[in-house]
Amino acid sequence: MPAFQGAHDFVIEKAEFNSHIRNGHVSDGIVILYEASTPEAAFDAKERSYAPSCYPGTREQYIGDITNWATASNSDDAMPLFWMKGPAGVGKSAIAQTCAEKLQESNHLAAAFFFSINGRRNDHTRFFPTLAHQLSALLPHYREIVTSKVAIDRTLVDKTMPVQFKSLIVEPLQELKEKGREVQQRTIVIDGLDECTSRAAQVEIIEIIVSSIRAGSTPFRWAIFSREEAHIIDAFKAPPVSIYTQSVFLPISREADGEIEAYLRGGFINILRRRDFLDLASSWPSEEDIQKLVEAAAGLFAHPATVIRFIDNHPSSDFRQTLKSVLISIASPSSQLDSPYAELDSLYTLILQRVPEDLLPSMQLLFSNMALYGAREHTSWNIAITCNILGIPEFIFRRICQHLRAVIAFQLPPADALDGFNDQKTLFLLYNINSTLRNKLFKVHGTLSFHHKSFADFLVDPTRSSDFCVSTPAICNSLLDRVIQQQKHYASGYLIQGFSLVPLGDNSSSSLAWPQGWEPIDFFLKHETFLSLSYCLSHDYRPLYRSLEAVSSTLLPKLAQLDYRKSLVSRALQNGLPGLRTDADATAHFRAGVCKFFGSSEFSCLEGDDYEELDFASFYKIINKLEAAGVARAWYPWLGSGRASSFFHSFSRSESQNKNSGLYELGYGEKSVIWYWEFDSEKRPINLQCGRDDGDNKEGTDEEDSVDGETEIEDEYTNAGGSDGDEDEGMIGNDCLG
């Protein structure tokens, strides 16, 4: 029976009854707030027990700057918003974690949210409820107000972010202020904002924070740590935000090697301490192992942090063997699912998943070209040539860069890129310029590079990058198909006259995917693009060998349609003119010890390590594939055509793996060249390539040049100390235009 049934005309003067009701609201409200939050996003959550933090003595300058900013009084004119930006893996999260810990110790931390690609920590709808839950644990009077509000209206935690912020944070704080219980200045730490699933939400969080700063509705300072994503950069650049923001860039730098070494040493000591094996500290790990790990990190703090966590997470008895597997993976990237790079791989996957679908084909072509067609470590690519090779226009390229700032670095062209050129002299200079001016022209659209080698390794390892792998047969086929199309496109814009390439038409810009806009420069870019395509599709170009191994049977015959003659002329023209290309430049393309042009013949020879690295089995395999597809045909000029030639052609294919030399025609008709290769007794693979003159070739050289070309082949073969047919210890090969 109710205690006051039938009672009236009285007043309850004590507050105990209301107090009990209010405590019921607090209890219900806390549960609601907890269920709507992400407790694992807190800086001290058990789920983050292996979260990276700065080892004592490292990153002291950055930590000091941030904690001093966070604890400075308002009279010091400190900006209320701090943004630490930088590429993936440089240690932003470790600095954020350490700063949060230090601010907690000094009683200056209000709350912290560490976004992550994993679990619920990427959900923006839980962001403000999480901050409110942490504040309620810190501030008892705030807790009473906010939990009462949530208990009365449970939908508050499901509202839009602006409503959540106002209802769960601003209004309770204002009520406290009105009651004379104003909360003192504290700092809220937000790490990995770019890992929030919604880009719009990332920007909205920044805007909500700045709105509260302008209105003075909260007593907080805000420290945000993130990568330099395009939309985040734009948000911080906006005048309403920038005037309240202090930003610091955290770069990838080898100057951090000493700190990384200290981090590794401390991490290994902790591993031994937790296992009660400190007596091994003097011998494990070895100095050599430490230096290998420092070198592998290359200034990237994510690498040593991941390695330490990987080793520490393994059973006590396995930790030394685990380190060995890590060192093996450094020398040869691991394909195991439990790779120490799993965390970085997850991050890279997230970055790529956020690229719009319409950009993916161009992105994959670009990365495939960068990762497969050349060295991958810290290579700087000239965009003017790369994009025109792949047919990627400026708008598409810049959109790719906007979405991938975290993993690639686009460097704008230098201001003096076009200094030294003028309308009167340029057309001549483009064929006879010094290397300094030439390099400036290559950079006319800027350069592109990977922030770190680990991303390039990730891209080419299918066990790590999965659907984003750029070394799969499908992607290799797409890349080769595009390069073939582009070579045919540019070749159609030239005509061979004598021993020169004459451009058809007077508008080079129309041929380019990304023109510069000034005809003399576009003339240069067009020629250089065609030259680069010619090298890319040369049978001597090592990356092409790797690509051909995965090429489909339907794509391979397209190589027979290429204009090998114009390609050879472009290379000969480039190498034959002073100041255009040195032997070393050509060697860089072919990786040959010698690469020279003699009249109408191109001569190359592999020496030293380049010869030792040559995979003869793969070479023979490629010869067979080219023959089977009709791209390369054994050439027997003394037999003419008919059954005899067909017989020797078939015999050549069946016995190719036992041959010491080969004579082939690449391509068809007036687009073809003659290719001769041989293994000599000095272990030097040498090539000779020359164009053939069928008598009815209207674009070829005259008869006298043809005779000289044949003499050149024989002379070079003799001077090289050619094989007598019984030795198989080197490779001679030549391409000739005669």
C-alpha distance (Angstrom), angle and dihedral (degrees) to the residues before:
residue distance angle dihedral
M1 . . .
P2 3.87 . .
A3 3.79 112.3 .
F4 3.85 94.3 -127.1
Q5 3.79 100.8 36.4
G6 3.82 108.8 155.2
A7 3.83 93.9 3.7
H8 3.84 120.8 134.5
D9 3.81 143.2 161.5
F10 3.83 96.5 42.7
V11 3.80 138.0 111.6
I12 3.82 128.1 -141.9
E13 3.80 106.4 -137.0
K14 3.82 100.1 -176.9
A15 3.79 123.5 79.0
E16 3.76 100.0 -144.8
F17 3.80 93.6 101.3
N18 3.81 93.5 52.6
S19 3.77 89.4 44.0
H20 3.78 92.5 58.0
I21 3.80 90.9 49.8
R22 3.76 90.8 49.1
N23 3.79 92.1 50.3
G24 3.78 87.9 53.4
H25 3.81 88.8 55.0
V26 3.78 90.4 48.9
S27 3.78 91.6 52.8
D28 3.78 93.8 48.1
G29 3.80 92.8 42.7
I30 3.80 93.9 52.0
V31 3.79 90.9 53.0
I32 3.79 92.1 49.0
L33 3.79 92.4 47.2
Y34 3.80 92.0 46.7
E35 3.81 92.9 51.1
A36 3.80 91.1 49.8
S37 3.81 93.4 48.9
T38 3.80 135.3 73.9
P39 3.81 106.5 -123.8
E40 3.81 91.1 179.5
A41 3.82 89.2 66.1
A42 3.82 92.1 68.8
F43 3.79 117.8 108.5
D44 3.82 91.4 -118.2
A45 3.82 99.6 39.4
K46 3.80 115.1 135.8
E47 3.82 89.1 -128.2
R48 3.81 86.1 66.4
S49 3.79 96.6 49.2
Y50 3.81 88.3 124.0
A51 3.77 94.3 43.1
P52 3.81 111.1 138.0
S53 3.77 116.9 -101.5
C54 3.76 131.7 171.6
Y55 3.76 115.3 -89.1
P56 3.83 112.2 -124.8
G57 3.77 110.1 -83.3
T58 3.83 95.3 24.7
R59 3.80 129.6 103.3
E60 3.79 88.9 5.4
Q61 3.80 95.0 148.9
Y62 3.81 93.9 54.1
I63 3.80 93.3 43.3
G64 3.78 92.0 48.4
D65 3.80 93.1 48.7
I66 3.81 92.7 51.1
T67 3.80 97.6 43.9
N68 3.81 91.0 46.2
W69 3.80 89.6 51.0
A70 3.80 91.1 47.9
T71 3.79 94.7 50.7
A72 3.80 99.1 39.0
S73 3.79 116.0 114.6
N74 3.78 121.4 -110.7
S75 3.79 88.8 -110.0
D76 3.80 89.2 66.5
D77 3.82 90.2 71.1
A78 3.82 92.1 -124.4
M79 3.79 114.2 169.2
P80 3.82 111.7 -108.0
L81 3.83 92.7 -137.1
F82 3.82 124.7 57.6
W83 3.81 121.7 -171.1
M84 3.78 121.3 -169.4
K85 3.80 108.5 -169.6
G86 3.76 133.2 -179.0
P87 3.81 145.6 128.1
A88 3.78 123.4 -68.5
G89 3.77 118.3 -69.3
V90 3.81 101.5 12.3
G91 3.79 93.9 120.6
K92 3.80 105.1 -91.7
S93 3.80 92.7 136.6
A94 3.80 92.0 48.5
I95 3.79 90.3 53.5
A96 3.81 91.2 45.8
Q97 3.81 90.8 50.3
T98 3.79 93.5 48.9
C99 3.81 92.8 46.3
A100 3.82 90.7 50.1
E101 3.80 90.3 51.5
K102 3.80 93.3 49.4
L103 3.81 93.1 45.8
Q104 3.80 89.2 50.2
E105 3.80 90.1 52.7
S106 3.81 91.4 51.0
N107 3.82 92.2 45.1
H108 3.82 92.8 -116.1
L109 3.82 99.3 113.4
A110 3.79 118.0 101.5
A111 3.81 99.4 175.6
A112 3.80 142.3 -36.3
F113 3.78 134.1 -148.3
F114 3.80 120.8 -168.7
F115 3.79 109.2 -163.7
S116 3.79 116.1 -151.9
I117 3.77 139.5 177.9
N118 3.79 88.4 -123.5
G119 3.81 128.9 81.9
R120 3.79 122.2 -27.5
R121 3.78 95.0 -27.5
N122 3.80 91.7 94.4
D123 3.83 94.3 57.8
H124 3.81 111.6 108.4
T125 3.81 92.2 -166.8
R126 3.82 87.9 69.7
F127 3.80 95.9 47.3
F128 3.81 102.3 90.0
P129 3.85 94.7 35.1
T130 3.81 86.7 54.7
L131 3.80 92.4 51.6
A132 3.80 89.5 47.0
H133 3.81 91.5 50.5
Q134 3.81 92.0 50.6
L135 3.82 91.2 47.1
S136 3.79 90.1 50.6
A137 3.79 90.1 56.0
L138 3.80 90.3 50.6
L139 3.82 101.1 41.1
P140 3.85 115.9 43.9
H141 3.81 96.0 -168.4
Y142 3.80 90.7 48.6
R143 3.81 88.8 49.8
E144 3.81 92.0 56.9
I145 3.80 92.1 53.7
V146 3.80 100.7 42.4
T147 3.79 96.9 42.6
S148 3.79 90.6 48.4
K149 3.81 89.6 53.0
V150 3.80 91.8 49.3
A151 3.81 92.9 46.3
I152 3.79 90.1 53.4
D153 3.82 94.2 44.7
R154 3.79 112.3 23.9
T155 3.80 91.3 179.7
L156 3.82 91.7 72.0
V157 3.79 90.5 87.1
D158 3.81 89.8 55.0
K159 3.80 97.1 50.1
T160 3.79 126.4 105.6
M161 3.79 116.6 -73.6
P162 3.83 94.9 -102.9
V163 3.82 90.0 52.3
Q164 3.81 91.4 45.5
F165 3.78 91.1 51.1
K166 3.79 93.4 47.8
S167 3.81 96.6 43.5
L168 3.79 100.3 38.0
I169 3.81 101.7 35.2
V170 3.81 116.1 11.0
E171 3.80 100.7 43.8
P172 3.84 96.5 45.6
L173 3.82 90.0 49.0
Q174 3.80 91.6 48.8
E175 3.80 90.2 50.0
L176 3.78 90.0 52.4
K177 3.79 90.3 49.9
E178 3.80 91.1 51.6
K179 3.80 89.1 51.9
G180 3.79 91.6 51.8
R181 3.78 94.4 -106.5
E182 3.77 98.7 111.1
V183 3.81 115.3 174.1
Q184 3.78 114.2 -120.8
Q185 3.80 124.7 -124.8
R186 3.80 113.8 -69.4
T187 3.81 136.2 159.1
I188 3.80 130.3 -113.7
V189 3.82 114.8 -154.1
I190 3.82 119.1 -150.6
D191 3.78 116.6 -175.4
G192 3.81 128.7 -172.6
L193 3.79 96.8 11.1
D194 3.82 88.3 165.5
E195 3.83 89.2 62.4
C196 3.79 91.4 66.1
T197 3.81 106.6 112.5
S198 3.80 96.3 -125.5
R199 3.79 119.8 62.1
A200 3.78 90.1 -164.1
A201 3.81 88.8 54.3
Q202 3.82 91.0 50.9
V203 3.80 90.4 56.8
E204 3.79 92.0 41.7
I205 3.82 91.5 54.4
I206 3.81 89.7 54.7
E207 3.80 91.5 47.7
I208 3.82 93.1 48.5
I209 3.80 91.2 50.3
V210 3.81 92.8 49.3
S211 3.80 91.7 46.8
S212 3.79 89.3 56.1
I213 3.81 90.4 47.6
R214 3.80 91.4 52.6
A215 3.78 92.1 46.9
G216 3.80 93.7 42.9
S217 3.79 88.5 -132.9
T218 3.82 95.8 142.2
P219 3.81 132.6 38.4
F220 3.81 93.7 -137.7
R221 3.74 136.5 117.6
W222 3.77 114.5 -150.0
A223 3.81 126.6 -143.0
I224 3.80 113.8 -167.4
F225 3.81 124.0 -171.8
S226 3.81 119.0 -168.3
R227 3.76 148.0 133.2
E228 3.78 119.7 -91.7
E229 3.78 98.3 -97.3
A230 3.79 112.6 171.5
H231 3.81 95.8 -117.4
I232 3.81 92.3 47.5
I233 3.80 90.5 49.7
D234 3.79 89.8 51.3
A235 3.80 91.4 48.4
F236 3.80 92.7 53.2
K237 3.81 91.8 43.9
A238 3.80 92.7 56.6
P239 3.84 109.7 107.7
P240 3.83 95.3 -122.3
V241 3.83 88.3 57.7
S242 3.80 105.0 31.8
I243 3.81 94.7 59.1
Y244 3.81 89.9 62.2
T245 3.82 97.7 40.3
Q246 3.78 134.3 95.4
S247 3.80 109.5 -168.3
V248 3.80 131.2 -166.8
F249 3.80 126.7 -172.0
L250 3.81 118.5 -140.1
P251 3.83 107.5 -159.5
I252 3.77 134.7 -165.2
S253 3.78 102.0 -103.6
R254 3.78 137.1 166.2
E255 3.79 85.8 -144.7
A256 3.80 84.2 81.9
D257 3.84 92.1 63.7
G258 3.80 91.9 101.1
E259 3.79 91.6 51.7
I260 3.80 91.6 46.3
E261 3.80 89.7 51.4
A262 3.81 90.3 50.7
Y263 3.80 89.8 48.1
L264 3.81 91.5 51.6
R265 3.78 94.2 47.2
G266 3.78 91.4 49.3
G267 3.78 91.6 46.2
F268 3.78 93.1 52.6
I269 3.81 91.3 47.2
N270 3.81 88.6 54.3
I271 3.80 90.9 49.2
L272 3.80 90.4 53.5
R273 3.79 93.1 43.5
R274 3.79 93.2 53.1
R275 3.81 88.9 52.4
D276 3.80 95.0 43.2
F277 3.81 90.8 -117.5
L278 3.80 100.1 121.5
D279 3.81 89.6 131.3
L280 3.83 86.8 73.4
A281 3.81 93.2 58.4
S282 3.82 93.9 97.7
S283 3.80 93.1 56.2
W284 3.80 105.7 27.8
P285 2.91 124.6 98.9
S286 3.79 100.8 15.3
E287 3.80 122.7 -128.7
E288 3.79 88.5 -111.7
D289 3.80 91.2 54.9
I290 3.82 91.6 49.5
Q291 3.80 91.7 51.6
K292 3.81 91.6 47.9
L293 3.79 89.7 54.3
V294 3.82 92.6 46.6
E295 3.79 90.3 49.6
A296 3.79 91.6 48.0
A297 3.80 91.4 51.2
A298 3.82 90.4 56.0
G299 3.79 92.1 -168.9
L300 3.80 94.8 -43.3
F301 3.80 111.5 124.6
A302 3.79 92.1 -165.9
H303 3.79 90.0 71.4
P304 3.84 100.0 58.5
A305 3.80 91.4 38.6
T306 3.79 90.0 54.2
V307 3.79 92.6 45.5
I308 3.82 92.9 51.5
R309 3.80 92.1 48.4
F310 3.78 91.3 46.4
I311 3.79 93.3 52.8
D312 3.80 94.9 40.6
N313 3.81 92.5 51.5
H314 3.80 92.2 59.2
P315 3.82 123.7 89.7
S316 3.79 116.1 -78.3
S317 3.78 94.4 -110.4
D318 3.80 94.0 51.4
F319 3.79 102.7 51.5
R320 3.81 96.7 102.0
Q321 3.79 92.8 47.4
T322 3.79 89.0 47.7
L323 3.81 90.5 57.1
K324 3.80 89.0 51.7
S325 3.79 90.1 54.5
V326 3.80 89.8 50.2
L327 3.80 91.2 52.6
I328 3.80 90.1 48.6
S329 3.80 89.7 51.0
I330 3.80 89.6 53.4
A331 3.80 90.4 57.0
S332 3.80 92.0 41.6
P333 3.82 116.4 13.3
S334 3.78 110.8 -113.8
S335 3.78 121.2 -111.8
Q336 3.81 93.3 -164.7
L337 3.76 120.6 117.1
D338 3.80 90.4 -127.5
S339 3.79 91.8 57.6
P340 3.81 115.9 155.1
Y341 3.80 86.2 -124.9
A342 3.80 94.2 63.5
E343 3.81 93.0 108.5
L344 3.78 93.7 50.1
D345 3.79 89.6 44.8
S346 3.79 90.8 54.6
L347 3.77 89.4 52.0
Y348 3.80 93.1 48.2
T349 3.80 90.4 47.9
L350 3.78 91.1 52.8
I351 3.80 91.3 51.0
L352 3.79 91.9 51.6
Q353 3.79 93.5 44.1
R354 3.78 88.6 61.8
V355 3.79 94.1 59.1
P356 3.84 109.9 106.3
E357 3.79 114.0 -107.3
D358 3.79 93.7 -118.9
L359 3.83 89.6 61.9
L360 3.79 97.4 47.0
P361 3.85 98.0 87.3
S362 3.81 92.7 51.2
M363 3.80 91.8 42.0
Q364 3.81 91.6 52.3
L365 3.81 91.9 48.5
L366 3.80 90.7 49.2
F367 3.80 94.6 47.9
S368 3.78 93.1 41.7
N369 3.79 89.8 53.5
M370 3.81 91.8 46.9
A371 3.80 96.1 44.2
L372 3.82 100.2 39.8
Y373 3.79 107.2 27.5
G374 3.78 98.4 61.3
A375 3.78 145.3 -10.9
R376 3.78 113.3 -32.8
E377 3.78 103.6 -157.6
H378 3.81 114.7 94.2
T379 3.80 92.7 -31.5
S380 3.78 116.0 164.5
W381 3.79 113.3 -146.8
N382 3.78 123.3 -154.0
I383 3.78 103.0 -128.2
A384 3.81 94.4 -158.8
I385 3.81 89.7 66.9
T386 3.81 100.2 29.6
C387 3.81 96.3 53.2
N388 3.79 93.2 44.3
I389 3.80 90.7 49.2
L390 3.80 90.0 53.7
G391 3.81 97.1 36.3
I392 3.82 93.7 -119.0
P393 3.82 112.6 152.4
E394 3.79 123.2 -142.3
F395 3.81 95.7 -104.6
I396 3.81 93.0 54.8
F397 3.79 92.8 44.8
R398 3.79 93.7 51.0
R399 3.80 91.3 48.7
I400 3.81 89.4 52.7
C401 3.80 89.9 51.6
Q402 3.79 91.9 49.3
H403 3.78 91.4 57.0
L404 3.79 96.5 41.4
R405 3.80 106.2 42.6
A406 3.78 88.8 123.8
V407 3.81 93.7 66.7
I408 3.81 106.9 22.5
A409 3.80 132.3 49.5
F410 3.80 119.4 -144.6
Q411 3.79 111.7 -164.0
L412 3.79 115.4 -162.3
P413 3.82 116.9 -129.2
P414 3.81 117.4 -88.7
A415 3.78 116.3 -96.4
D416 3.81 91.1 -117.3
A417 3.81 95.1 50.7
L418 3.81 92.5 122.0
D419 3.79 99.3 35.3
G420 3.80 112.7 127.0
F421 3.80 97.1 36.3
N422 3.76 131.8 100.5
D423 3.77 136.8 167.9
Q424 3.80 95.2 -101.7
K425 3.80 98.5 52.0
T426 3.76 106.5 25.1
L427 3.81 99.8 86.5
F428 3.79 89.5 57.5
L429 3.79 95.6 38.9
L430 3.79 93.0 53.8
Y431 3.80 88.2 68.6
N432 3.79 95.9 41.0
I433 3.80 111.4 28.7
N434 3.76 128.4 135.8
S435 3.77 120.3 -106.5
T436 3.82 94.2 -104.6
L437 3.79 94.1 58.9
R438 3.77 90.6 40.1
N439 3.80 91.7 56.2
K440 3.78 90.2 50.0
L441 3.78 90.1 55.9
F442 3.78 91.3 49.9
K443 3.81 87.9 57.7
V444 3.77 95.3 48.6
H445 3.83 90.8 116.1
G446 3.81 95.3 33.7
T447 3.78 133.0 -108.3
L448 3.79 135.6 -81.3
S449 3.80 131.2 -152.3
F450 3.78 141.5 163.0
H451 3.78 114.2 -100.6
H452 3.78 89.0 -135.1
K453 3.77 139.7 6.4
S454 3.80 91.7 -122.9
F455 3.78 89.5 72.8
A456 3.81 92.3 53.2
D457 3.80 89.7 48.8
F458 3.78 88.9 49.0
L459 3.81 91.9 52.4
V460 3.80 95.5 54.7
D461 3.81 97.5 42.5
P462 3.83 109.9 82.9
T463 3.80 92.1 -165.0
R464 3.80 88.4 61.3
S465 3.80 106.0 32.9
S466 3.83 98.9 31.7
D467 3.83 108.7 178.4
F468 3.80 91.2 12.0
C469 3.79 94.9 56.4
V470 3.81 110.7 127.6
S471 3.81 96.8 -163.3
T472 3.80 97.6 66.4
P473 3.82 118.1 118.7
A474 3.80 90.1 -110.5
I475 3.81 93.9 55.2
C476 3.81 92.7 41.6
N477 3.78 88.8 52.8
S478 3.81 91.4 48.8
L479 3.78 91.6 50.0
L480 3.79 94.4 47.4
D481 3.79 91.3 45.5
R482 3.81 90.6 52.7
V483 3.81 92.8 47.6
I484 3.82 90.6 49.4
Q485 3.80 91.2 49.9
Q486 3.79 91.3 48.5
Q487 3.81 93.2 48.3
K488 3.80 90.4 52.8
H489 3.80 89.9 46.1
Y490 3.80 94.4 53.3
A491 3.81 94.5 38.8
S492 3.81 89.3 57.4
G493 3.79 88.0 61.0
Y494 3.81 94.2 63.2
L495 3.78 137.3 65.3
I496 3.81 125.7 -158.7
Q497 3.78 112.4 -126.7
G498 3.78 115.2 174.6
F499 3.77 101.8 -44.5
S500 3.79 97.7 -28.3
L501 3.79 137.9 89.0
V502 3.77 111.6 -126.6
P503 3.81 116.9 -163.5
L504 3.79 116.2 -126.4
G505 3.80 110.5 -129.0
D506 3.78 127.5 3.6
N507 3.81 100.3 -102.7
S508 3.79 111.2 85.8
S509 3.81 92.1 167.9
S510 3.80 92.4 70.9
S511 3.81 90.4 60.8
L512 3.80 94.8 54.8
A513 3.78 128.0 84.4
W514 3.81 88.8 -150.5
P515 3.82 111.1 23.2
Q516 3.78 122.9 -174.5
G517 3.78 92.0 -138.0
W518 3.80 99.3 -123.3
E519 3.79 110.8 97.4
P520 3.84 98.3 -139.4
I521 3.80 91.1 52.5
D522 3.80 92.3 43.8
F523 3.81 88.0 50.4
F524 3.80 87.2 56.6
L525 3.82 93.6 45.4
K526 3.79 92.1 49.0
H527 3.79 92.5 52.7
E528 3.82 93.7 44.0
T529 3.78 91.6 48.2
F530 3.79 91.8 52.4
L531 3.80 90.0 46.2
S532 3.80 91.3 51.3
L533 3.79 91.3 47.9
S534 3.80 88.5 51.5
Y535 3.78 91.0 54.4
C536 3.81 92.0 44.9
L537 3.80 90.9 55.7
S538 3.78 96.3 41.1
H539 3.79 114.1 121.3
D540 3.82 86.3 -131.3
Y541 3.80 93.5 57.7
R542 3.79 106.2 107.3
P543 3.84 97.8 -148.6
L544 3.81 88.7 55.2
Y545 3.79 88.9 60.2
R546 3.79 89.4 56.2
S547 3.80 91.4 47.4
L548 3.80 94.6 48.5
E549 3.78 91.3 57.4
A550 3.82 88.5 67.5
V551 3.81 99.3 34.6
S552 3.79 117.1 123.4
S553 3.78 120.5 -117.7
T554 3.80 90.1 -116.5
L555 3.80 94.3 54.9
L556 3.79 100.2 43.3
P557 3.85 95.8 70.8
K558 3.83 88.5 60.5
L559 3.80 87.3 74.0
A560 3.80 87.9 68.6
Q561 3.83 89.1 62.8
L562 3.81 94.1 60.8
D563 3.78 122.2 111.2
Y564 3.80 98.8 -118.2
R565 3.80 91.6 169.9
K566 3.80 94.9 60.2
S567 3.79 90.0 44.3
L568 3.79 91.1 54.3
V569 3.80 91.8 46.9
S570 3.80 91.0 50.9
R571 3.81 91.3 51.9
A572 3.80 93.3 44.4
L573 3.80 91.3 47.4
Q574 3.76 91.7 49.7
N575 3.79 94.8 47.6
G576 3.77 95.0 40.9
L577 3.80 97.8 58.1
P578 3.81 120.9 79.9
G579 3.77 116.5 -104.9
L580 3.78 95.7 12.3
R581 3.77 105.9 96.4
T582 3.77 132.5 -8.4
D583 3.77 125.1 -145.9
A584 3.80 87.0 -104.8
D585 3.81 90.6 55.9
A586 3.76 91.3 52.5
T587 3.77 90.8 45.0
A588 3.79 89.1 56.2
H589 3.79 88.7 60.4
F590 3.78 97.2 45.0
R591 3.80 98.6 27.0
A592 3.79 85.2 -135.3
G593 3.77 128.5 145.1
V594 3.80 91.3 -131.7
C595 3.79 130.9 22.2
K596 3.79 118.1 170.5
F597 3.77 140.7 150.6
F598 3.79 120.9 -131.8
G599 3.76 110.3 -170.9
S600 3.78 104.1 -61.5
S601 3.81 96.7 -10.2
E602 3.78 131.5 88.1
F603 3.80 115.1 -146.9
S604 3.81 125.2 -167.6
C605 3.78 133.2 170.4
L606 3.80 131.1 -172.7
E607 3.77 115.3 -136.9
G608 3.79 138.9 178.3
D609 3.79 117.0 -17.3
D610 3.79 91.8 1.7
Y611 3.78 89.7 61.8
E612 3.81 92.4 44.0
E613 3.81 90.0 53.9
L614 3.80 93.0 52.0
D615 3.79 111.6 112.9
F616 3.80 103.3 -144.4
A617 3.80 93.2 -171.7
S618 3.79 90.4 56.2
F619 3.80 90.6 45.3
Y620 3.79 92.2 54.9
K621 3.78 90.1 43.9
I622 3.80 91.4 54.3
I623 3.81 90.9 48.1
N624 3.79 89.1 54.6
K625 3.81 91.9 48.2
L626 3.80 92.7 48.9
E627 3.80 90.7 48.8
A628 3.79 93.8 46.2
A629 3.81 90.7 51.7
G630 3.80 93.0 47.6
V631 3.81 93.1 -115.8
A632 3.81 94.0 116.4
R633 3.79 120.7 29.4
A634 3.78 125.9 -172.7
W635 3.79 105.6 -107.7
Y636 3.83 120.9 -140.3
P637 3.81 104.6 170.8
W638 3.81 92.1 174.9
L639 3.83 91.5 59.4
G640 3.77 98.5 49.7
S641 3.78 113.7 -161.9
G642 3.76 132.4 -38.3
R643 3.78 138.0 63.7
A644 3.80 96.7 -29.7
S645 3.81 92.8 55.0
S646 3.82 91.0 46.2
F647 3.79 91.0 49.8
F648 3.80 93.5 51.2
H649 3.82 89.8 44.5
S650 3.81 91.4 56.1
F651 3.78 91.9 43.0
S652 3.80 90.3 50.9
R653 3.81 91.4 55.1
S654 3.79 94.2 48.0
E655 3.81 93.5 48.6
S656 3.82 99.6 35.3
Q657 3.78 95.7 113.6
N658 3.80 90.5 61.7
K659 3.80 96.6 47.7
N660 3.79 125.3 111.2
S661 3.80 94.5 -163.3
G662 3.75 142.1 13.5
L663 3.79 139.0 -157.1
Y664 3.80 114.9 -158.6
E665 3.74 143.9 166.9
L666 3.83 113.0 -132.5
G667 3.79 115.2 -156.0
Y668 3.77 127.6 -8.9
G669 3.77 138.1 -69.8
E670 3.77 118.6 -32.7
K671 3.81 90.5 -5.9
S672 3.81 93.1 61.0
V673 3.79 134.0 97.4
I674 3.78 132.7 -164.4
W675 3.80 116.5 -114.3
Y676 3.80 123.9 -162.7
W677 3.81 124.2 -177.5
E678 3.79 133.0 174.3
F679 3.81 141.3 173.7
D680 3.79 108.1 -129.6
S681 3.80 132.0 -162.2
E682 3.82 93.1 -104.0
K683 3.82 92.7 62.4
R684 3.77 94.6 -112.9
P685 3.79 118.5 137.7
I686 3.81 104.2 -144.8
N687 3.80 130.2 -176.4
L688 3.77 134.3 -160.8
Q689 3.80 121.0 -171.2
C690 3.77 126.0 -177.7
G691 3.77 137.7 165.9
R692 3.77 117.3 -114.8
D693 3.79 126.6 -127.3
D694 3.79 111.7 -143.7
G695 3.76 93.5 -179.0
D696 3.78 94.1 -111.2
N697 3.81 96.1 63.3
K698 3.78 106.1 125.4
E699 3.78 94.2 -171.8
G700 3.79 99.7 44.4
T701 3.79 129.6 94.1
D702 3.79 123.0 -88.0
E703 3.79 126.4 -83.6
E704 3.79 94.7 -96.5
D705 3.80 90.6 56.0
S706 3.79 88.9 50.0
V707 3.78 92.0 55.7
D708 3.78 91.1 47.2
G709 3.80 89.1 51.0
E710 3.80 91.8 55.5
T711 3.81 91.1 47.7
E712 3.79 89.2 50.0
I713 3.79 91.2 55.7
E714 3.77 92.2 52.4
D715 3.79 93.7 42.6
E716 3.79 92.8 51.3
Y717 3.78 91.5 46.2
T718 3.81 90.8 52.6
N719 3.80 96.2 43.9
A720 3.78 91.6 50.6
G721 3.77 92.1 61.2
G722 3.78 92.0 -114.1
S723 3.75 126.1 -151.1
D724 3.76 122.6 -87.6
G725 3.77 88.9 -141.6
D726 3.80 97.6 -96.3
E727 3.80 101.2 80.5
D728 3.78 128.7 74.7
E729 3.80 104.9 -174.9
G730 3.81 108.1 112.2
M731 3.76 141.7 15.5
I732 3.77 128.4 -115.4
G733 3.76 119.8 -177.5
N734 3.78 137.0 160.4
D735 3.78 140.2 -175.3
C736 3.79 116.9 -149.6
L737 3.77 138.8 -169.7
G738 3.75 109.2 -161.7
